[in-house]
C-alpha cells in the first residue's frame, strides 16, 4: 500500500512544481506623481531685521511775542505752509504808536546832543584864550557825553519798539502743516504764554522702532561701517514701502522690554507717513552675495533635519538633505546640499518617495498642496 501511494504523491508534487515554474510574475510600476517644479536660483539676499515702529514728527507750538488781540489769520487748519509764511497778525496799532513816540524822542535828543557838542567845542576854543576857566569846559564836555548816552538809549528803545511791531506778524518758523486753531480773531493773547496753533513738520519725518537688545551688537557693527537703509510701510496699504536712513541709536536698553530705541529719517515727499501711525519697519544691515535660494515651501523637515526633492534628468526625484539659512519673504537660503539652477519640487511632496517618477502639473490642482491647504510651506516657517 505504501508503494502505491508514494508514486502518486511524487507525480502530484512534480505537476505542482512544473506549474509553478511555468508562471511568470509581473511587478507593476506606480504611475508618475503630479508635482509643481521650480529651480534653485543664485541671487543676492539682504540681511534684515523686521519689527514695528511709530511715526513721529517735529512740532512747534506757536506763541505770540507780544500781548494783544488777534487781528486776522492768514491760514486755516490743515494748510501746508513754508518757512517764513505769515500765519496770523496781532493788532499792531498800539505798538506802531509806541514806535513813533520812541522815534520822536530820539530825534529830540539827537538835536540836543548836537547843541551840547557845539557848546563843548566853543568852550574848548575859549579855554585856549583863557577867556573861561577849565571847570566850565569840563562841565560842557560832561553834558555832551551824558546826552550821547541818552541818544544811545533812545536808539535802543526804537529798536525794541520796532521789534514789537514786527512781532505782531507771526510767521512760520518751519515748513509744515497747520494744526487746529486754539484761539480766534479778537482773542487777547499774552506774550509767551498761550499757544495759538501748532505747526507739524511732515517733510522730513521720523520713525522710531525698538529691536531686541540681542540685535544691538550686530546693528552697531554695521552702523559704524556706513549708512543703514530702513524701509517702512503702512499695514494694509497698497503703496510701496518708503525708504529712509537710520540716524539714532539710544544710549540705554529699556529694562522693561529688553529693547533699544532707534530712529530713522524719511524724506516723506509724498506724505505717505502721518504722525502717530504704526508701521512695519525693516532695517537692512547688509546684502549677502550669490546665495542659493529656493521657495520656502520646497523645504520640508523630517526626523533627520531639513530636506527637499531634486528632479533628475530622467524625471525621477532624489531625496536631498540640506542645511537651511534664513528665510525672507517666502524664500529660504540653502547653505549646503543644493546647487544653483537645480530643479526642485515646490508642491506635491506628500506622495513622493526616493526614486519616484514625476510630471509637472499646476500646483493648484495638486492633492495636499500648499495652494489647496492655504499653507506657505510643509514645514514651520523660519523667522
VEXDREN-2710 file (C-alpha; in Angstrom, 1 decimal):
% VEXDREN-2710
k/r/px/py/pz
1/UNK/0.0/0.0/0.0
2/UNK/2.8/2.4/0.8
3/UNK/4.4/1.8/-2.5
4/UNK/1.2/2.6/-4.4
5/UNK/0.8/6.0/-2.5
6/UNK/4.4/7.2/-2.9
7/UNK/4.5/7.3/-6.7
8/UNK/1.2/9.2/-6.7
9/UNK/2.4/11.8/-4.3
10/UNK/5.6/12.3/-6.3
11/UNK/3.6/12.8/-9.5
12/UNK/1.4/15.4/-7.8
13/UNK/4.4/17.3/-6.4
14/UNK/6.0/17.2/-9.8
15/UNK/3.0/18.6/-11.5
16/UNK/2.7/21.4/-9.0
17/UNK/6.4/22.2/-9.4
18/UNK/6.1/22.3/-13.2
19/UNK/3.1/24.5/-12.9
20/UNK/4.9/27.0/-10.6
21/UNK/7.9/27.2/-12.8
22/UNK/5.8/28.0/-15.9
23/UNK/4.1/31.0/-14.2
24/UNK/5.7/34.5/-14.8
25/UNK/5.4/37.0/-12.0
26/UNK/4.9/40.7/-13.1
27/UNK/5.6/43.8/-10.9
28/UNK/3.6/47.0/-11.9
29/UNK/5.4/50.4/-11.6
30/UNK/3.5/53.1/-9.8
31/UNK/2.2/55.9/-12.1
32/UNK/4.1/59.3/-12.2
33/UNK/3.2/61.7/-9.4
34/UNK/1.9/65.2/-10.4
35/UNK/4.1/67.9/-8.8
36/UNK/5.0/71.6/-9.1
37/UNK/8.6/72.1/-10.2
38/UNK/10.8/75.1/-9.7
39/UNK/14.5/75.9/-9.7
40/UNK/17.1/76.9/-7.2
41/UNK/18.4/80.4/-8.1
42/UNK/21.6/82.3/-7.3
43/UNK/20.7/85.8/-6.0
44/UNK/21.8/88.5/-3.5
45/UNK/19.8/88.4/-0.3
46/UNK/19.6/91.3/2.2
47/UNK/20.4/90.7/5.8
48/UNK/17.4/92.3/7.5
49/UNK/15.7/92.9/10.9
50/UNK/12.0/93.4/10.8
51/UNK/9.8/95.0/13.6
52/UNK/7.1/97.5/14.1
53/UNK/7.5/101.3/14.6
54/UNK/5.7/104.5/15.1
55/UNK/5.8/107.7/13.0
56/UNK/7.0/110.8/14.9
57/UNK/7.1/114.4/13.8
58/UNK/8.8/117.6/14.9
59/UNK/6.2/120.0/16.1
60/UNK/6.4/123.7/17.1
61/UNK/3.8/125.3/19.4
62/UNK/3.2/128.8/18.0
63/UNK/3.0/131.5/20.7
64/UNK/3.0/135.3/20.3
65/UNK/5.9/137.5/21.4
66/UNK/3.6/140.5/22.2
67/UNK/0.4/140.8/24.2
68/UNK/-2.7/141.9/22.2
69/UNK/-5.9/140.9/20.4
70/UNK/-5.6/138.6/17.4
71/UNK/-6.2/140.7/14.3
72/UNK/-6.6/138.2/11.5
73/UNK/-5.4/134.7/10.4
74/UNK/-3.7/134.2/7.1
75/UNK/-4.1/130.4/7.2
76/UNK/-6.8/127.9/8.1
77/UNK/-6.4/124.5/9.8
78/UNK/-4.8/121.9/7.6
79/UNK/-2.9/124.3/5.4
80/UNK/0.7/123.4/4.4
81/UNK/3.0/126.4/4.9
82/UNK/6.6/127.2/4.0
83/UNK/9.2/128.6/6.4
84/UNK/8.5/132.3/6.7
85/UNK/4.9/132.3/5.6
86/UNK/2.5/134.6/7.6
87/UNK/0.3/132.7/10.0
88/UNK/-1.6/135.4/11.8
89/UNK/-1.3/139.1/13.0
90/UNK/-1.8/140.8/16.3
91/UNK/-3.3/144.3/16.3
92/UNK/-0.2/146.5/15.8
93/UNK/-1.7/149.9/16.3
94/UNK/-0.5/150.4/19.9
95/UNK/2.9/149.1/19.1
96/UNK/3.1/151.4/16.0
97/UNK/2.2/154.4/18.2
98/UNK/4.9/153.4/20.7
99/UNK/7.4/153.2/17.9
100/UNK/6.5/156.7/16.7
101/UNK/6.9/158.0/20.2
102/UNK/10.4/156.4/20.6
103/UNK/11.4/157.8/17.2
104/UNK/10.3/161.3/18.2
105/UNK/12.2/161.1/21.5
106/UNK/15.3/160.0/19.6
107/UNK/15.0/162.9/17.2
108/UNK/14.7/165.4/20.0
109/UNK/17.6/164.0/21.9
110/UNK/19.8/164.0/18.8
111/UNK/19.2/167.7/18.3
112/UNK/20.1/168.4/22.0
113/UNK/23.2/166.3/21.6
114/UNK/24.3/168.4/18.6
115/UNK/23.8/171.6/20.7
116/UNK/25.8/170.2/23.7
117/UNK/28.6/169.2/21.3
118/UNK/28.7/172.8/19.8
119/UNK/28.8/174.3/23.3
120/UNK/31.6/171.9/24.3
121/UNK/33.6/172.8/21.2
122/UNK/33.1/176.5/21.7
123/UNK/34.3/176.3/25.3
124/UNK/37.4/174.3/24.3
125/UNK/38.3/177.2/22.0
126/UNK/37.7/179.8/24.7
127/UNK/39.8/177.8/27.1
128/UNK/42.8/178.2/24.8
129/UNK/42.5/182.0/25.0
130/UNK/41.9/181.8/28.7
131/UNK/38.6/183.5/28.4
132/UNK/36.9/180.9/30.6
133/UNK/38.2/178.6/33.3
134/UNK/38.8/174.9/32.9
135/UNK/35.8/173.9/35.1
136/UNK/33.3/175.4/32.7
137/UNK/34.9/173.5/29.8
138/UNK/34.8/170.2/31.7
139/UNK/31.1/170.7/32.6
140/UNK/30.2/171.3/28.9
141/UNK/32.1/168.2/27.9
142/UNK/30.4/166.1/30.5
143/UNK/27.0/167.3/29.4
144/UNK/27.7/166.3/25.8
145/UNK/28.9/162.8/26.8
146/UNK/25.9/162.3/29.1
147/UNK/23.5/163.2/26.3
148/UNK/25.3/160.9/23.9
149/UNK/24.3/158.1/26.3
150/UNK/20.7/159.3/26.3
151/UNK/20.7/159.1/22.5
152/UNK/22.1/155.6/22.6
153/UNK/19.3/154.6/25.0
154/UNK/16.7/156.2/22.6
155/UNK/18.1/154.2/19.7
156/UNK/17.8/151.0/21.7
157/UNK/14.2/151.9/22.6
158/UNK/13.4/152.5/18.9
159/UNK/14.9/149.0/18.0
160/UNK/12.8/147.4/20.8
161/UNK/9.6/149.1/19.6
162/UNK/10.4/148.2/16.0
163/UNK/10.8/144.5/17.1
164/UNK/7.4/144.7/18.8
165/UNK/5.8/145.9/15.6
166/UNK/7.5/143.0/13.7
167/UNK/6.4/140.5/16.3
168/UNK/2.8/141.5/15.6
169/UNK/3.2/139.4/12.4
170/UNK/3.6/135.7/13.4
171/UNK/5.5/133.7/10.7
172/UNK/6.1/130.0/10.3
173/UNK/9.5/129.0/11.8
174/UNK/9.5/125.8/9.9
175/UNK/7.8/124.2/6.9
176/UNK/4.9/122.1/7.9
177/UNK/1.2/121.5/8.3
178/UNK/-1.1/123.8/10.4
179/UNK/-3.0/122.1/13.2
180/UNK/-6.2/123.2/14.7
181/UNK/-6.6/126.9/15.7
182/UNK/-6.6/127.2/19.5
183/UNK/-7.7/130.9/19.5
184/UNK/-10.0/133.0/17.3
185/UNK/-10.0/136.5/15.9
186/UNK/-10.3/139.1/18.6
187/UNK/-9.0/136.9/21.4
188/UNK/-6.5/138.8/23.6
189/UNK/-3.4/136.6/23.9
190/UNK/-0.5/137.1/26.3
191/UNK/3.1/137.1/25.2
192/UNK/4.9/133.8/25.5
193/UNK/2.0/132.2/27.4
194/UNK/-0.8/130.9/25.2
195/UNK/-0.3/128.6/22.2
196/UNK/-2.4/129.9/19.3
197/UNK/-1.7/126.9/17.0
198/UNK/0.7/124.0/16.4
199/UNK/2.8/123.5/13.3
200/UNK/3.9/120.0/12.5
201/UNK/6.8/119.2/10.2
202/UNK/5.9/116.4/7.8
203/UNK/9.0/116.6/5.4
204/UNK/11.2/115.1/6.7
205/UNK/9.6/112.9/9.2
206/UNK/10.9/110.3/11.7
207/UNK/10.0/106.7/12.6
208/UNK/11.0/105.2/15.9
209/UNK/11.3/101.5/16.4
210/UNK/12.9/99.2/19.0
211/UNK/14.6/95.9/18.0
212/UNK/15.5/93.5/20.7
213/UNK/18.8/94.1/22.6
214/UNK/20.2/90.8/21.2
215/UNK/20.4/92.6/17.8
216/UNK/22.3/95.6/19.2
217/UNK/25.9/94.4/18.7
218/UNK/25.1/93.5/15.0
219/UNK/23.4/96.8/14.4
220/UNK/26.1/98.8/16.0
221/UNK/28.8/97.0/13.9
222/UNK/27.1/97.6/10.6
223/UNK/26.1/101.2/11.6
224/UNK/29.8/102.0/12.3
225/UNK/30.7/100.8/8.8
226/UNK/28.3/103.1/7.0
227/UNK/24.8/104.2/6.4
228/UNK/22.0/101.7/7.1
229/UNK/18.8/101.7/5.0
230/UNK/15.5/101.5/6.7
231/UNK/12.2/100.8/4.8
232/UNK/8.8/101.3/6.3
233/UNK/5.3/100.6/5.2
234/UNK/1.7/101.1/6.5
235/UNK/-0.1/97.8/7.1
236/UNK/-2.9/97.1/4.7
237/UNK/-1.7/99.9/2.4
238/UNK/-1.3/99.4/-1.3
239/UNK/1.6/101.8/-1.8
240/UNK/5.3/100.7/-1.9
241/UNK/7.4/101.0/1.2
242/UNK/9.2/104.3/1.9
243/UNK/13.0/104.4/2.1
244/UNK/14.8/106.1/4.9
245/UNK/18.1/106.1/6.8
246/UNK/19.0/105.1/10.4
247/UNK/20.1/108.2/12.3
248/UNK/19.9/107.4/16.0
249/UNK/20.6/104.6/18.4
250/UNK/19.6/105.2/22.0
251/UNK/22.3/105.1/24.7
252/UNK/20.4/102.7/27.0
253/UNK/18.5/99.5/26.8
254/UNK/14.9/99.5/28.2
255/UNK/15.0/97.2/31.2
256/UNK/11.2/96.7/31.0
257/UNK/11.1/95.5/27.4
258/UNK/14.7/94.5/26.6
259/UNK/14.7/96.6/23.5
260/UNK/16.7/99.6/22.2
261/UNK/15.0/102.6/20.8
262/UNK/16.2/103.7/17.3
263/UNK/15.1/106.4/14.8
264/UNK/15.2/106.7/11.1
265/UNK/14.6/109.8/9.0
266/UNK/12.4/109.7/5.9
267/UNK/12.0/112.4/3.2
268/UNK/8.3/111.8/3.1
269/UNK/7.9/113.9/-0.1
270/UNK/4.7/112.1/-1.0
271/UNK/3.3/112.5/2.6
272/UNK/2.6/108.7/2.9
273/UNK/3.6/108.8/6.6
274/UNK/1.4/110.6/9.1
275/UNK/2.4/111.4/12.7
276/UNK/1.2/108.7/15.2
277/UNK/0.9/106.0/12.6
278/UNK/2.0/102.4/13.4
279/UNK/4.2/101.0/10.6
280/UNK/6.2/97.9/9.7
281/UNK/9.9/98.6/9.7
282/UNK/12.7/96.7/8.0
283/UNK/16.3/97.6/8.9
284/UNK/18.8/96.4/6.2
285/UNK/22.3/95.6/7.7
286/UNK/24.0/94.3/4.6
287/UNK/23.4/92.3/1.4
288/UNK/24.9/88.8/1.0
289/UNK/26.1/88.0/-2.5
290/UNK/25.4/84.8/-4.6
291/UNK/23.2/82.9/-2.2
292/UNK/21.4/79.7/-3.3
293/UNK/17.7/80.4/-2.8
294/UNK/14.6/78.3/-3.1
295/UNK/10.9/78.9/-2.3
296/UNK/10.3/78.2/1.4
297/UNK/7.5/75.7/0.5
298/UNK/10.1/73.5/-1.2
299/UNK/11.8/72.7/2.1
300/UNK/10.4/70.1/4.4
301/UNK/11.6/68.9/7.9
302/UNK/12.0/65.2/8.7
303/UNK/13.5/63.2/11.6
304/UNK/17.0/63.8/10.2
305/UNK/16.5/67.5/9.6
306/UNK/15.6/69.6/6.5
307/UNK/15.4/68.1/3.1
308/UNK/13.9/68.7/-0.3
309/UNK/13.3/66.7/-3.5
310/UNK/15.5/67.3/-6.5
311/UNK/14.2/66.3/-10.0
312/UNK/16.8/64.4/-12.0
313/UNK/17.1/64.3/-15.8
314/UNK/15.1/61.1/-16.0
315/UNK/12.1/62.8/-14.2
316/UNK/12.8/60.8/-11.1
317/UNK/13.2/62.5/-7.7
318/UNK/16.2/62.4/-5.3
319/UNK/15.8/62.8/-1.6
320/UNK/18.3/65.6/-0.7
321/UNK/19.2/66.6/2.8
322/UNK/20.1/70.3/3.0
323/UNK/21.2/72.9/5.6
324/UNK/19.0/75.9/5.8
325/UNK/19.9/79.5/6.3
326/UNK/17.5/82.3/7.0
327/UNK/14.1/82.8/5.4
328/UNK/13.0/86.1/3.9
329/UNK/9.6/86.8/2.2
330/UNK/8.8/83.2/1.4
331/UNK/12.3/82.4/0.2
332/UNK/14.9/80.3/2.1
333/UNK/18.7/80.4/1.7
334/UNK/20.2/77.0/1.3
335/UNK/23.7/76.9/2.9
336/UNK/24.7/73.4/1.7
337/UNK/23.3/70.4/-0.1
338/UNK/22.0/72.2/-3.3
339/UNK/23.4/74.0/-6.3
340/UNK/22.0/76.8/-8.2
341/UNK/19.7/76.0/-11.2
342/UNK/18.9/72.5/-9.9
343/UNK/15.2/71.6/-10.4
344/UNK/13.3/71.1/-7.2
345/UNK/9.8/70.1/-6.1
346/UNK/7.9/73.1/-4.8
347/UNK/4.5/71.4/-4.3
348/UNK/3.1/67.9/-4.1
349/UNK/5.7/66.4/-1.9
350/UNK/3.3/64.4/0.2
351/UNK/3.1/61.5/-2.3
352/UNK/6.8/61.4/-3.1
353/UNK/9.4/58.8/-2.2
354/UNK/13.1/58.5/-3.3
355/UNK/13.2/57.4/-7.0
356/UNK/9.5/58.3/-7.7
357/UNK/8.7/59.4/-11.2
358/UNK/7.1/62.8/-11.5
359/UNK/5.5/65.1/-14.1
360/UNK/4.8/68.8/-13.8
361/UNK/1.3/70.0/-13.1
362/UNK/-0.4/73.2/-11.9
363/UNK/0.2/73.5/-8.2
364/UNK/-3.5/74.5/-7.6
365/UNK/-4.6/71.0/-8.7
366/UNK/-2.2/69.0/-6.6
367/UNK/-3.7/67.0/-3.8
368/UNK/-2.4/68.2/-0.4
369/UNK/-0.6/71.1/-2.0
370/UNK/0.1/74.3/-0.1
371/UNK/-2.2/76.1/-2.6
372/UNK/-5.1/74.0/-1.5
373/UNK/-4.3/73.9/2.2
374/UNK/-3.6/77.7/2.4
375/UNK/-0.1/76.9/3.8
376/UNK/3.1/78.6/2.8
377/UNK/5.3/75.6/3.5
378/UNK/5.2/71.9/4.5
379/UNK/7.4/72.9/7.4
380/UNK/7.2/75.6/10.0
381/UNK/8.4/79.0/8.7
382/UNK/11.7/80.3/10.0
383/UNK/11.9/83.8/11.1
END
